[in-house]
């Protein structure tokens, strides 16, 4: 059976000829297009013929320590520099994604961290610089800091989440004596909301306290940031602590003990709420004068004269409602062994401030029980008109006995 071609359809020879003609026309058009884009003179893209500049940047980024380095020091080792250009971006992160703050020099030639690095931590560095023509050069590196053999930490007060009285300082006692106090102090930050100026003061080489000029305002929220990890506190001894502590100032309560008048006036948020008869230190053992902060509370505790230099003069196993005012053993506490008429009329203690109480601390109606229940850590007790000297500011949390200029003065 013969099949006839459809009328008007080209034969195979004619189709191939037309296809060849069309391919030649398309090829010619493409060659024209390429010639137009390239300028037709064989010049490279970096000339002024309208092309994109592909010349490499002259800026050279350098990162120290080198990529892959181990046992890197935590301070002074990390530096980023740029030759024949200016740094425009430097990003340093630890393995958890935390950014390390730093600063590019005004001329763009170098970058350094504004603090120290943590120990035993992997870091990545990504830096970008531009040359005079604006062309970018980038570099990436990673390294790991060393793990120190000898370390220290800071024991702090108050505790995280506490509500305290207006006199509570931030006090940090270090587990090792510090010989590089400036480095350690830079790694400790104390802030408050509402904001007030806060200054640190060293007592010896193992204690650093912070306070504002005046007592904290009621409702103040205070934050302590310990960034000690990697700080060299003394030769070969490094911090290993990174912690944030927050506490709130609940109220301002200042109780003034007049040793001569033998009474205590309790003032809260500017208003007198109670006056209580007291007994202070006897003439042979007067009570310290000065501003003292309640640092501990014990409903019942033992007091032994041997521990504070009084030999065997007393050993009372159940002192009620006791609140510590000094490291050396000054308390304000309940007293059940002195007769009722003693309070408000005679000073008979070994240096503490005594309030009338009962044995066992079970009677909430006594003056000592009331004061205990209405006091908190950080409240202030001021003693005046005693025949003893003023308490030393490092004897307890009692830095308020230094004026502000002395407190913030540079220390030798």
C-alpha positions as CSV (number, residue, x, y, z in Angstrom):
1,X,0.0,0.0,0.0
2,X,1.4,3.4,-1.0
3,X,1.1,6.4,1.4
4,X,1.1,9.8,-0.3
5,X,2.7,12.8,1.4
6,X,0.4,15.5,2.7
7,X,0.0,18.3,0.3
8,X,2.4,21.2,1.0
9,X,4.7,19.3,3.3
10,X,8.5,19.7,2.4
11,X,10.4,16.8,1.4
12,X,13.3,15.5,3.6
13,X,16.0,17.2,1.5
14,X,14.2,20.5,1.6
15,X,13.7,20.3,5.4
16,X,17.4,19.7,6.0
17,X,18.4,22.6,3.8
18,X,16.1,25.0,5.7
19,X,17.3,23.8,9.0
20,X,20.9,24.4,8.0
21,X,20.1,27.9,6.8
22,X,18.4,28.7,10.2
23,X,21.3,27.3,12.3
24,X,23.8,29.5,10.3
25,X,21.7,32.6,10.9
26,X,21.4,31.9,14.7
27,X,25.2,31.3,14.9
28,X,25.9,34.5,13.2
29,X,23.6,36.4,15.6
30,X,25.3,34.8,18.7
31,X,28.7,35.8,17.3
32,X,27.5,39.4,16.9
33,X,26.2,39.4,20.5
34,X,29.5,38.0,21.9
35,X,31.4,40.6,19.9
36,X,29.3,43.4,21.2
37,X,29.6,42.3,24.9
38,X,33.3,41.8,24.7
39,X,34.2,45.0,23.0
40,X,35.6,43.1,20.1
41,X,39.3,43.8,21.1
42,X,40.2,40.8,23.3
43,X,40.8,43.0,26.4
44,X,40.3,41.5,29.9
45,X,37.3,42.4,32.2
46,X,39.4,44.7,34.3
47,X,39.8,47.4,31.6
48,X,37.5,50.4,31.1
49,X,35.4,48.7,28.5
50,X,32.4,48.5,30.9
51,X,33.2,45.0,32.3
52,X,33.3,43.7,35.9
53,X,36.6,44.2,37.8
54,X,37.8,40.8,38.8
55,X,41.2,41.8,40.1
56,X,42.0,40.4,43.5
57,X,41.9,42.6,46.6
58,X,45.3,43.9,47.8
59,X,44.1,43.8,51.4
60,X,45.7,40.9,53.4
61,X,43.9,39.7,56.6
62,X,46.1,38.1,59.3
63,X,44.8,36.2,62.3
64,X,46.8,35.2,65.4
65,X,46.9,32.5,66.7
66,X,47.1,30.5,63.5
67,X,44.3,28.3,62.3
68,X,44.1,25.0,64.3
69,X,46.2,26.2,67.2
70,X,45.8,24.5,70.6
71,X,46.7,25.6,74.1
72,X,46.2,29.3,73.3
73,X,46.5,31.8,76.1
74,X,43.3,33.4,77.2
75,X,44.6,36.9,77.3
76,X,46.7,38.8,74.7
77,X,47.0,36.0,72.1
78,X,44.0,36.8,69.9
79,X,44.7,39.6,67.3
80,X,43.4,40.3,63.8
81,X,45.3,42.7,61.5
82,X,45.0,44.0,58.0
83,X,47.8,45.0,55.6
84,X,47.1,47.2,52.6
85,X,43.6,47.7,53.7
86,X,41.1,48.3,56.5
87,X,39.2,45.8,58.6
88,X,35.5,46.2,58.1
89,X,34.2,43.2,60.1
90,X,35.6,40.8,62.7
91,X,33.3,38.2,64.3
92,X,34.6,35.9,67.0
93,X,32.4,33.2,68.5
94,X,32.9,30.3,70.9
95,X,31.6,26.8,70.4
96,X,28.2,27.7,71.9
97,X,27.7,30.7,69.5
98,X,28.4,33.3,72.1
99,X,30.0,36.4,70.5
100,X,33.3,37.8,71.9
101,X,33.2,41.6,72.0
102,X,36.1,43.5,70.5
103,X,37.1,46.8,68.9
104,X,38.5,47.7,65.5
105,X,41.2,50.4,65.7
106,X,40.4,53.8,64.3
107,X,42.6,53.3,61.2
108,X,41.2,49.8,60.6
109,X,44.5,48.1,60.9
110,X,43.8,45.8,63.8
111,X,41.2,44.3,66.1
112,X,41.5,43.0,69.6
113,X,39.0,41.6,72.1
114,X,37.9,44.0,74.8
115,X,38.1,41.2,77.4
116,X,39.7,37.9,78.0
117,X,38.8,34.5,76.5
118,X,37.5,31.5,78.4
119,X,39.8,28.5,79.1
120,X,39.4,25.1,77.4
121,X,37.2,26.7,74.7
122,X,37.1,26.5,70.9
123,X,36.8,29.8,69.0
124,X,36.2,30.7,65.4
125,X,37.3,33.9,63.8
126,X,35.8,35.4,60.5
127,X,37.4,38.7,59.4
128,X,36.9,40.9,56.3
129,X,39.0,43.8,55.1
130,X,38.8,46.2,52.1
131,X,41.6,47.6,50.0
132,X,41.7,51.2,48.7
133,X,39.5,50.3,45.8
134,X,36.8,48.8,48.0
135,X,37.7,45.2,47.0
136,X,37.1,42.7,49.9
137,X,39.4,40.0,51.3
138,X,38.3,37.6,53.9
139,X,39.9,35.0,56.2
140,X,38.6,32.3,58.6
141,X,40.4,30.5,61.4
142,X,39.7,28.5,64.5
143,X,41.7,27.7,67.7
144,X,41.3,26.3,71.2
145,X,42.4,27.9,74.4
146,X,44.4,26.0,77.1
147,X,43.1,24.2,80.2
148,X,44.8,25.6,83.3
149,X,46.1,23.3,86.1
150,X,45.6,25.8,88.9
151,X,42.3,27.7,89.3
152,X,40.3,29.9,91.6
153,X,36.6,30.9,92.1
154,X,34.7,33.6,93.9
155,X,32.3,32.8,96.8
156,X,29.7,35.5,96.7
157,X,26.9,37.0,98.8
158,X,24.0,37.5,98.6
159,X,22.7,34.4,96.9
160,X,20.9,34.4,93.5
161,X,17.2,35.2,93.8
162,X,17.4,36.6,97.3
163,X,15.4,39.6,98.6
164,X,17.6,41.6,100.9
165,X,17.7,44.8,102.9
166,X,19.0,48.1,101.6
167,X,22.4,47.8,103.2
168,X,23.5,44.6,101.5
169,X,26.7,45.0,99.5
170,X,27.9,42.5,96.9
171,X,30.8,40.7,98.5
172,X,33.1,38.2,96.8
173,X,35.7,36.2,98.6
174,X,38.2,34.4,96.3
175,X,39.5,30.9,96.9
176,X,43.1,32.1,96.2
177,X,44.9,35.3,97.0
178,X,44.7,37.7,94.0
179,X,47.9,39.5,92.8
180,X,46.3,40.8,89.6
181,X,43.4,42.7,91.1
182,X,42.8,44.9,88.0
183,X,42.4,41.9,85.7
184,X,39.9,40.3,88.2
185,X,38.0,43.5,88.7
186,X,37.5,44.0,85.0
187,X,35.9,40.5,84.9
188,X,33.4,41.4,87.6
189,X,30.4,43.6,86.7
190,X,27.7,44.9,89.1
191,X,24.8,46.8,87.8
192,X,21.5,48.1,89.2
193,X,18.0,49.0,88.0
194,X,17.3,51.9,88.6
195,X,20.9,52.7,87.7
196,X,23.3,54.2,90.3
197,X,27.1,54.5,90.4
198,X,28.6,51.3,91.9
199,X,32.2,51.0,92.9
200,X,34.4,48.0,94.1
201,X,36.8,48.0,97.0
202,X,39.4,45.4,97.9
203,X,39.9,44.2,101.4
204,X,43.2,42.4,101.4
205,X,44.0,40.3,98.4
206,X,41.1,37.8,98.6
207,X,37.9,39.9,99.0
208,X,36.2,42.4,96.7
209,X,33.0,44.2,97.8
210,X,30.7,46.5,95.7
211,X,28.3,49.1,96.9
212,X,26.7,52.4,95.8
213,X,27.4,55.7,97.6
214,X,24.2,55.4,99.7
215,X,22.0,52.4,100.7
216,X,20.1,50.8,97.8
217,X,16.7,52.2,97.1
218,X,13.7,50.1,97.9
219,X,12.8,47.8,94.9
220,X,16.3,48.0,93.3
221,X,17.2,45.0,91.2
222,X,21.0,44.2,91.3
223,X,22.9,42.0,88.9
224,X,26.3,40.5,89.5
225,X,28.2,39.1,86.5
226,X,31.2,36.9,87.3
227,X,33.2,36.4,84.1
228,X,36.3,34.9,85.8
229,X,36.8,32.0,83.4
230,X,40.3,32.4,81.9
231,X,41.3,35.4,84.0
232,X,44.9,35.1,85.4
233,X,44.4,36.1,89.1
234,X,47.9,35.3,90.1
235,X,50.8,33.9,88.1
236,X,49.7,30.5,86.7
237,X,46.3,30.6,88.5
238,X,43.2,31.2,86.4
239,X,39.6,31.7,87.1
240,X,37.1,29.0,86.1
241,X,33.8,30.6,86.9
242,X,31.2,32.2,84.7
243,X,28.0,33.1,86.6
244,X,25.2,35.6,86.8
245,X,23.6,36.4,90.2
246,X,20.5,38.6,90.7
247,X,18.9,39.9,93.9
248,X,16.2,42.4,94.9
249,X,16.2,45.1,97.6
250,X,13.0,44.5,99.5
251,X,12.9,47.6,101.7
252,X,15.1,49.9,103.7
253,X,15.2,49.2,107.4
254,X,17.7,50.9,109.6
255,X,17.7,50.2,113.4
256,X,19.6,52.7,115.5
257,X,21.0,51.4,118.9
258,X,21.8,54.2,121.4
259,X,24.1,52.4,123.8
260,X,23.9,55.3,126.3
261,X,20.2,55.5,126.2
262,X,19.9,51.7,126.1
263,X,17.2,51.7,123.4
264,X,16.8,50.8,119.7
265,X,14.7,52.8,117.3
266,X,13.5,50.8,114.2
267,X,12.9,52.8,111.1
268,X,11.5,51.3,107.9
269,X,11.3,53.2,104.6
270,X,11.7,56.5,106.5
271,X,9.1,55.9,109.2
272,X,9.7,54.8,112.9
273,X,7.8,51.6,113.5
274,X,9.1,50.5,116.9
275,X,11.3,51.4,119.9
276,X,12.8,48.6,121.8
277,X,14.7,48.6,125.2
278,X,18.1,46.9,124.9
279,X,21.3,46.0,126.7
280,X,24.6,46.7,125.1
281,X,28.2,45.8,125.9
282,X,29.3,46.2,129.5
283,X,31.9,48.9,130.3
284,X,34.7,46.2,130.1
285,X,33.4,45.0,126.7
286,X,31.6,47.8,125.0
287,X,29.8,47.3,121.7
288,X,31.4,48.6,118.5
289,X,30.0,51.9,117.1
290,X,29.1,52.2,113.5
291,X,26.9,50.9,110.7
292,X,26.6,47.1,110.6
293,X,24.7,44.9,108.2
294,X,22.8,41.7,109.2
295,X,24.6,38.9,107.4
296,X,23.1,35.8,109.1
297,X,19.9,34.8,111.0
298,X,19.6,31.9,113.4
299,X,16.5,31.2,115.4
300,X,18.6,29.4,118.0
301,X,22.4,29.1,118.0
302,X,25.3,28.3,120.4
303,X,27.6,31.1,121.6
304,X,31.0,30.1,123.1
305,X,33.4,32.7,124.5
306,X,36.3,30.5,123.4
307,X,35.6,31.3,119.8
308,X,35.9,35.1,120.2
309,X,38.7,35.5,122.7
310,X,36.7,35.4,125.9
311,X,38.1,32.1,127.2
312,X,35.5,30.2,129.3
313,X,33.5,33.2,130.4
314,X,30.4,31.9,128.7
315,X,29.0,29.0,126.7
316,X,25.3,29.4,125.9
317,X,24.0,26.5,123.8
318,X,20.6,28.0,122.9
319,X,20.9,31.7,122.3
320,X,17.5,32.7,120.7
321,X,16.8,34.9,117.7
322,X,20.5,35.6,116.8
323,X,21.5,37.8,113.9
324,X,25.2,38.3,113.0
325,X,26.6,41.9,112.7
326,X,30.3,41.2,112.4
327,X,32.8,38.5,111.5
328,X,34.4,38.9,115.0
329,X,31.3,37.8,116.8
330,X,29.0,40.8,117.3
331,X,25.3,39.8,117.2
332,X,22.0,41.3,118.0
333,X,20.1,38.5,119.8
334,X,17.6,37.5,122.3
335,X,18.6,37.3,126.0
336,X,16.7,35.1,128.5
337,X,19.3,34.9,131.2
338,X,19.2,38.6,132.2
339,X,16.3,39.9,134.3
340,X,13.5,41.9,132.6
341,X,14.5,45.2,134.3
342,X,18.0,45.0,132.7
343,X,16.7,46.0,129.3
344,X,16.6,49.7,128.9
345,X,18.5,50.3,132.2
346,X,22.0,48.5,132.1
347,X,24.6,47.4,129.7
348,X,25.8,43.9,130.7
349,X,26.8,42.0,127.5
350,X,30.2,41.0,126.2
351,X,29.7,43.3,123.2
352,X,26.5,42.1,121.6
353,X,23.2,43.9,121.6
354,X,20.6,42.0,123.7
355,X,16.8,42.1,123.5
356,X,14.4,40.5,126.0
357,X,13.5,37.0,125.1
358,X,12.6,33.5,126.4
359,X,14.5,30.3,126.3
360,X,13.8,28.2,123.2
361,X,12.6,31.2,121.1
362,X,9.0,30.0,121.3
363,X,7.3,33.2,122.4
364,X,6.5,35.5,119.4
365,X,5.4,38.3,121.8
366,X,8.9,39.1,123.0
367,X,10.9,42.1,121.7
368,X,13.6,39.8,120.3
369,X,11.1,37.6,118.5
370,X,9.4,40.7,117.0
371,X,12.7,42.1,115.8
372,X,13.9,38.7,114.4
373,X,10.6,38.3,112.5
374,X,10.8,41.8,111.1
375,X,14.4,41.7,110.0
376,X,16.1,40.4,106.9
377,X,19.6,39.8,105.6
378,X,20.9,43.1,104.5
379,X,19.1,45.3,107.1
380,X,21.3,47.8,108.8
381,X,21.9,48.2,112.6
382,X,23.7,51.4,113.6
383,X,25.3,51.6,117.0
384,X,26.1,55.0,118.5
385,X,27.1,56.5,121.9
386,X,29.1,53.4,122.8
387,X,32.5,53.8,124.5
388,X,34.2,51.4,122.0
389,X,35.8,52.4,118.7
390,X,34.1,52.3,115.3
391,X,33.9,48.9,113.7
392,X,36.4,48.2,110.9
393,X,34.7,48.1,107.4
394,X,36.0,44.6,106.6
395,X,34.7,43.2,109.9
396,X,31.5,41.8,108.4
397,X,29.6,43.4,105.5
398,X,30.3,46.8,107.0
399,X,31.9,48.8,104.2
400,X,29.4,51.6,104.9
401,X,31.8,52.8,107.6
402,X,34.1,54.2,104.8
403,X,33.1,57.4,103.2
404,X,32.5,57.3,99.4
405,X,35.7,59.1,98.4
406,X,37.8,56.6,100.5
407,X,35.8,53.7,99.2
408,X,36.4,54.4,95.5
409,X,39.9,55.7,95.8
410,X,42.6,53.8,93.8
411,X,44.2,51.2,96.1
412,X,47.9,50.6,96.4
